[in-house]
Amino acid sequence: MKKEKKKTNVPWLQLIVGAVLGVFFAEIIFSTTRSLEWFAVGFFSLILSFYLHIILHEGGHLVAGLASGYKFVSFRIGSVLWIKIQGKIRRKRLSLPGTGGQCLLDPPAMDGGRFPAVLYNLGGGLANLIFAAVACVLAFAIGTVAAKVILLPFALVGIYLGIMNLLPMKMGGIANDGYNIKIFRKDADSARAFWIQMKVNKLQSDGGRLRDMPEEYFDLADSDEKGNPLIDGLKVFRFQRQIDEKDFDGARETGQRLLEDTALLGLYKNVLQLELLYLELIGPCRMEEIESLYTEETKKYLKMAKGNPSSHRIRYAYAVRYAHDEADAAKAKKKFEKTLKDYPMLGEIQLERELMEEI
């Protein structure tokens, strides 16, 4: 019962915080002016501020990370990504369901099992709160209707995003920065898992594949700990590594075992279910198994993850092996090739082509 309550607490908290700030927004506008035109300006400022604060949030991670000795890997706003590939920064496209942006860096080497991680994770939320405070000061210092109507909604958005990011929680199936800080401050394994995830991302951006990465990167995947998103991330990496090694039977066994964990993040569950669906389609192709894996939730995630070539690979496998729909198969294959042209992870591109050949 406790686990169910945890799942419902976050949306309610978002609604409560959002409602409180919404009341403040209305109070700001109507205490400043009764003009409908200024209300429209304030509302436009509120919407625009969300986009601006996403940039500031990811910029905060970047500045805090660089100050902590990290090196640049990638910076994403929406689906537009700037990524360092083999020493050169290139513009690519990538989207991750549940995120408006992302800044990934290459962490410094560990020193006695430790490395700077707190400031990097704090950087985004702190940037939102700092710029919100500056906007508040400027709004009242300038004192005009325009200043208040434009700057105070910007401040409210910054406060909202700062709170929702730094207060430890899981949102949309993803652990936020505050949650990461909470768990890797508790034990060394969580901190190391965070470090490994960042390293794996760096290696993949340079063309590395999971099958070629050091064995010690996956030793924490043997942990019996449940409900730790950082450790669970390495368990999913090992599952994906087995697929990269073409150990499909081993991957199927690993994936099914991981799905038994009710505390697993929604993001990981969707990834596992879709890859298990692929393995079923190229293997036994049993109707009952396919229908149990291809749920409405996984269909929704597959649609949201259309910027990832794996989504089109799985659609292609479904059309060819199960639905026997030549038109859908051709459409999925065309989208697969189109997505690969702008996909940033060189190692994953090689793997995706190999997995398409298995179909």
C-alpha positions as CSV (number, residue, x, y, z in Angstrom):
1,M,0.0,0.0,0.0
2,K,2.8,2.4,0.8
3,K,4.2,2.0,-2.7
4,E,0.9,3.0,-4.3
5,K,0.7,6.1,-2.1
6,K,4.2,7.2,-3.3
7,K,3.0,6.9,-6.9
8,T,0.1,9.2,-6.3
9,N,1.8,11.8,-4.1
10,V,3.9,13.3,-6.8
11,P,1.0,14.4,-9.2
12,W,-0.9,15.8,-6.3
13,L,2.2,17.7,-5.1
14,Q,2.7,19.1,-8.6
15,L,-1.0,20.2,-8.7
16,I,-0.9,21.8,-5.3
17,V,2.3,23.7,-5.9
18,G,1.1,24.7,-9.4
19,A,-2.3,25.8,-8.0
20,V,-0.7,27.9,-5.3
21,L,1.6,29.6,-7.9
22,G,-1.4,30.1,-10.2
23,V,-3.2,32.0,-7.4
24,F,-0.1,34.1,-7.0
25,F,-0.1,34.8,-10.7
26,A,-3.7,35.9,-10.7
27,E,-3.1,38.1,-7.7
28,I,0.0,39.7,-9.3
29,I,-2.0,40.5,-12.5
30,F,-5.2,41.8,-10.9
31,S,-3.4,43.7,-8.1
32,T,-1.2,45.4,-10.7
33,T,-3.8,46.1,-13.5
34,R,-7.3,45.3,-14.5
35,S,-6.4,45.5,-18.2
36,L,-7.2,42.5,-20.3
37,E,-4.3,43.4,-22.6
38,W,-1.8,43.2,-19.7
39,F,-3.4,39.9,-18.6
40,A,-2.6,38.5,-22.0
41,V,1.0,39.8,-21.8
42,G,1.3,38.2,-18.4
43,F,0.0,34.9,-19.6
44,F,2.3,35.0,-22.6
45,S,5.2,35.7,-20.3
46,L,4.2,32.7,-18.1
47,I,4.3,30.4,-21.2
48,L,7.5,31.8,-22.6
49,S,9.1,31.5,-19.1
50,F,8.8,27.8,-19.1
51,Y,11.0,27.5,-22.2
52,L,13.5,30.1,-20.9
53,H,13.8,28.3,-17.6
54,I,14.5,25.0,-19.3
55,I,17.4,26.6,-21.0
56,L,18.5,28.2,-17.7
57,H,18.1,24.9,-15.9
58,E,20.3,22.9,-18.3
59,G,22.7,25.8,-18.4
60,G,22.9,25.6,-14.6
61,H,23.9,22.0,-14.8
62,L,26.5,22.9,-17.4
63,V,28.1,25.7,-15.4
64,A,28.0,23.7,-12.1
65,G,29.4,20.6,-13.9
66,L,32.3,22.5,-15.6
67,A,33.1,24.2,-12.2
68,S,33.3,20.7,-10.7
69,G,35.8,19.4,-13.2
70,Y,33.4,17.7,-15.6
71,K,33.9,17.9,-19.4
72,F,31.2,18.8,-22.0
73,V,29.4,15.9,-23.7
74,S,26.0,17.1,-24.8
75,F,23.4,19.9,-24.2
76,R,19.8,19.4,-25.3
77,I,16.8,21.7,-25.3
78,G,13.6,20.0,-26.6
79,S,14.8,17.7,-29.4
80,V,17.7,19.9,-30.5
81,L,21.0,18.5,-29.2
82,W,24.6,19.8,-29.3
83,I,26.9,16.9,-28.7
84,K,30.7,16.4,-28.7
85,I,31.5,13.5,-31.0
86,Q,35.1,12.5,-31.4
87,G,36.3,16.0,-30.4
88,K,33.9,18.0,-32.5
89,I,30.6,19.6,-31.4
90,R,27.8,18.7,-33.7
91,R,24.1,19.5,-33.9
92,K,21.8,16.5,-33.8
93,R,18.3,15.7,-32.8
94,L,17.2,13.5,-29.9
95,S,14.1,13.5,-27.7
96,L,13.6,11.7,-24.4
97,P,10.0,11.2,-23.2
98,G,9.4,13.1,-19.9
99,T,12.2,15.6,-20.3
100,G,12.3,19.1,-21.8
101,G,16.1,19.2,-21.9
102,Q,19.2,17.5,-20.7
103,C,22.9,18.4,-20.0
104,L,25.2,15.4,-19.9
105,L,28.9,15.7,-19.0
106,D,31.9,13.5,-18.6
107,P,32.7,13.3,-14.8
108,P,36.2,13.5,-13.5
109,A,38.1,10.4,-12.4
110,M,37.2,9.0,-9.0
111,D,39.5,9.7,-6.1
112,G,39.3,7.0,-3.5
113,G,35.8,6.1,-4.7
114,R,34.6,9.7,-4.5
115,F,33.9,12.4,-7.1
116,P,32.0,15.8,-7.1
117,A,28.4,15.0,-7.9
118,V,26.2,17.2,-5.6
119,L,26.9,20.6,-7.3
120,Y,26.3,19.2,-10.8
121,N,22.9,17.9,-9.7
122,L,22.0,21.1,-7.8
123,G,23.0,23.4,-10.6
124,G,19.8,23.2,-12.6
125,G,17.3,23.9,-9.8
126,L,19.6,26.5,-8.2
127,A,19.7,28.4,-11.6
128,N,15.9,28.5,-11.7
129,L,15.7,29.8,-8.2
130,I,18.5,32.4,-8.6
131,F,17.0,33.8,-11.8
132,A,13.6,33.8,-10.1
133,A,15.0,35.9,-7.2
134,V,16.7,38.3,-9.6
135,A,13.4,38.7,-11.6
136,C,11.5,39.5,-8.3
137,V,14.0,42.1,-7.3
138,L,14.0,43.8,-10.7
139,A,10.2,43.7,-10.9
140,F,9.7,45.7,-7.7
141,A,12.8,47.8,-8.2
142,I,11.6,49.0,-11.5
143,G,8.0,49.2,-10.2
144,T,6.2,49.6,-13.5
145,V,3.2,47.6,-14.6
146,A,5.2,46.2,-17.5
147,A,8.0,45.1,-15.3
148,K,5.7,43.3,-12.8
149,V,3.5,41.7,-15.5
150,I,6.5,40.3,-17.4
151,L,9.0,39.5,-14.7
152,L,6.9,38.1,-11.9
153,P,5.4,35.3,-13.9
154,F,9.0,34.5,-14.9
155,A,9.9,34.3,-11.2
156,L,6.9,32.1,-10.4
157,V,7.9,29.6,-13.1
158,G,11.5,29.5,-11.8
159,I,10.2,28.9,-8.2
160,Y,7.9,26.1,-9.4
161,L,10.6,24.3,-11.5
162,G,13.2,24.8,-8.8
163,I,11.0,23.2,-6.1
164,M,9.8,20.4,-8.3
165,N,13.4,19.6,-9.3
166,L,15.2,19.8,-6.0
167,L,12.5,18.3,-3.8
168,P,13.3,14.5,-4.1
169,M,10.7,12.7,-6.2
170,K,10.0,10.7,-9.3
171,M,8.1,12.5,-12.0
172,G,6.8,11.0,-15.3
173,G,8.7,7.7,-14.6
174,I,12.0,9.6,-14.1
175,A,13.9,10.4,-10.9
176,N,14.6,14.2,-10.5
177,D,17.9,15.7,-9.5
178,G,16.9,16.0,-5.9
179,Y,16.1,12.3,-5.8
180,N,19.5,11.5,-7.3
181,I,21.2,13.6,-4.6
182,K,19.2,12.0,-1.9
183,I,20.2,8.4,-2.8
184,F,23.8,8.8,-3.8
185,R,24.6,10.8,-0.7
186,K,23.3,7.7,1.3
187,D,25.8,5.2,-0.1
188,A,28.9,4.9,-2.2
189,D,27.3,2.4,-4.7
190,S,24.7,4.9,-5.8
191,A,27.3,7.5,-6.4
192,R,29.4,5.1,-8.4
193,A,26.3,4.0,-10.4
194,F,25.7,7.7,-11.3
195,W,29.4,8.1,-12.3
196,I,29.2,4.9,-14.5
197,Q,26.0,6.1,-16.2
198,M,27.7,9.4,-17.2
199,K,30.8,7.5,-18.4
200,V,28.7,5.1,-20.5
201,N,26.9,8.0,-22.1
202,K,30.3,9.6,-23.0
203,L,31.6,6.4,-24.5
204,Q,28.4,5.8,-26.5
205,S,28.6,9.3,-27.9
206,D,32.1,8.5,-29.2
207,G,31.0,5.3,-30.9
208,G,31.5,2.8,-28.0
209,R,29.2,-0.1,-27.5
210,L,28.0,-1.7,-24.3
211,R,29.5,-5.1,-25.2
212,D,32.9,-3.5,-25.4
213,M,32.8,-1.6,-22.1
214,P,34.7,-2.6,-19.0
215,E,33.2,-5.5,-17.0
216,E,33.4,-3.6,-13.8
217,Y,30.8,-1.1,-15.2
218,F,28.2,-3.8,-14.7
219,D,29.1,-5.4,-11.4
220,L,26.5,-3.3,-9.5
221,A,23.8,-4.9,-11.7
222,D,24.1,-7.9,-9.5
223,S,22.8,-5.9,-6.5
224,D,19.6,-7.1,-4.8
225,E,18.6,-3.5,-4.0
226,K,15.3,-2.5,-5.4
227,G,13.8,1.0,-5.9
228,N,17.2,2.7,-6.5
229,P,17.0,4.4,-10.0
230,L,20.7,4.7,-10.3
231,I,21.4,1.0,-9.6
232,D,18.4,0.0,-11.7
233,G,19.9,2.0,-14.6
234,L,22.9,-0.3,-14.6
235,K,20.7,-3.3,-14.5
236,V,19.0,-2.0,-17.6
237,F,22.4,-1.3,-19.2
238,R,23.4,-5.0,-18.6
239,F,20.1,-6.1,-20.2
240,Q,20.9,-3.9,-23.2
241,R,24.5,-5.2,-23.2
242,Q,23.2,-8.8,-23.5
243,I,21.2,-7.7,-26.6
244,D,24.4,-6.1,-28.0
245,E,26.2,-9.4,-27.4
246,K,23.3,-11.2,-29.2
247,D,22.7,-13.2,-26.0
248,F,18.9,-13.0,-26.6
249,D,18.0,-15.8,-24.3
250,G,20.0,-14.2,-21.5
251,A,18.5,-10.8,-22.2
252,R,15.0,-12.3,-22.1
253,E,15.6,-13.9,-18.7
254,T,17.2,-10.7,-17.3
255,G,14.4,-8.4,-18.7
256,Q,11.6,-10.6,-17.3
257,R,13.3,-10.7,-13.9
258,L,13.7,-6.9,-13.8
259,L,10.0,-6.4,-14.6
260,E,9.1,-8.2,-11.5
261,D,10.4,-5.2,-9.5
262,T,7.3,-3.1,-8.8
263,A,9.5,-0.1,-7.7
264,L,11.2,0.1,-11.1
265,L,10.9,3.5,-12.8
266,G,8.3,3.8,-15.5
267,L,10.9,4.8,-18.1
268,Y,12.9,1.5,-17.4
269,K,9.7,-0.6,-17.5
270,N,8.8,0.8,-21.0
271,V,12.3,0.2,-22.3
272,L,12.4,-3.4,-21.0
273,Q,8.9,-4.2,-22.3
274,L,9.6,-2.9,-25.7
275,E,12.9,-4.8,-26.1
276,L,11.3,-8.0,-24.7
277,L,8.6,-7.5,-27.4
278,Y,11.2,-7.2,-30.0
279,L,12.9,-10.4,-28.7
280,E,9.6,-12.2,-28.7
281,L,8.8,-11.0,-32.3
282,I,12.1,-12.3,-33.7
283,G,11.9,-15.5,-31.6
284,P,8.9,-17.6,-30.6
285,C,6.4,-14.9,-31.7
286,R,3.7,-16.1,-29.4
287,M,0.4,-14.2,-29.6
288,E,-0.3,-14.2,-25.8
289,E,3.2,-12.9,-25.0
290,I,3.1,-10.2,-27.7
291,E,-0.3,-9.0,-26.5
292,S,0.8,-8.9,-22.8
293,L,3.9,-6.8,-23.7
294,Y,2.3,-4.5,-26.3
295,T,0.0,-2.7,-23.9
296,E,-1.6,0.7,-24.3
297,E,1.1,2.2,-22.1
298,T,4.0,0.8,-24.2
299,K,2.2,1.9,-27.4
300,K,2.0,5.4,-25.9
301,Y,5.7,5.4,-25.0
302,L,6.7,4.0,-28.4
303,K,4.9,6.9,-30.0
304,M,6.6,9.4,-27.7
305,A,10.0,7.8,-28.3
306,K,9.8,8.3,-32.1
307,G,13.1,10.2,-32.1
308,N,14.9,6.9,-31.1
309,P,15.6,4.5,-33.9
310,S,14.7,1.5,-31.7
311,S,11.0,2.6,-31.7
312,H,10.9,2.2,-35.5
313,R,12.9,-1.0,-35.4
314,I,10.3,-2.5,-33.0
315,R,7.4,-1.2,-35.2
316,Y,9.0,-2.8,-38.2
317,A,9.4,-6.1,-36.4
318,Y,5.8,-6.0,-35.3
319,A,4.6,-5.3,-38.8
320,V,6.8,-8.0,-40.4
321,R,6.7,-10.8,-37.9
322,Y,3.2,-10.4,-36.3
323,A,0.8,-8.1,-38.2
324,H,2.2,-9.1,-41.7
325,D,1.5,-5.6,-42.8
326,E,3.8,-4.6,-45.7
327,A,2.6,-1.0,-45.8
328,D,3.4,-0.4,-42.1
329,A,6.6,-2.3,-42.4
330,A,7.8,0.0,-45.3
331,K,6.7,3.1,-43.4
332,A,8.6,2.0,-40.2
333,K,11.7,1.1,-42.2
334,K,11.7,4.5,-43.9
335,K,11.4,6.3,-40.5
336,F,14.1,4.1,-39.1
337,E,16.6,5.2,-41.8
338,K,15.6,8.8,-41.5
339,T,16.0,8.8,-37.7
340,L,19.5,7.2,-38.0
341,K,20.7,10.1,-40.1
342,D,20.5,12.6,-37.3
343,Y,20.9,10.2,-34.3
344,P,23.9,11.2,-32.1
345,M,25.0,7.9,-30.6
346,L,27.4,6.3,-33.1
347,G,27.6,3.0,-31.2
348,E,23.9,2.6,-31.0
349,I,23.5,3.2,-34.7
350,Q,25.7,0.2,-35.5
351,L,23.7,-2.0,-33.1
352,E,20.4,-0.8,-34.4
353,R,21.4,-1.8,-38.0
354,E,22.4,-5.2,-36.8
355,L,19.2,-5.7,-34.9
356,M,17.2,-4.8,-38.0
357,E,19.0,-7.5,-39.9
358,E,17.8,-10.0,-37.3
359,I,14.2,-9.3,-38.3
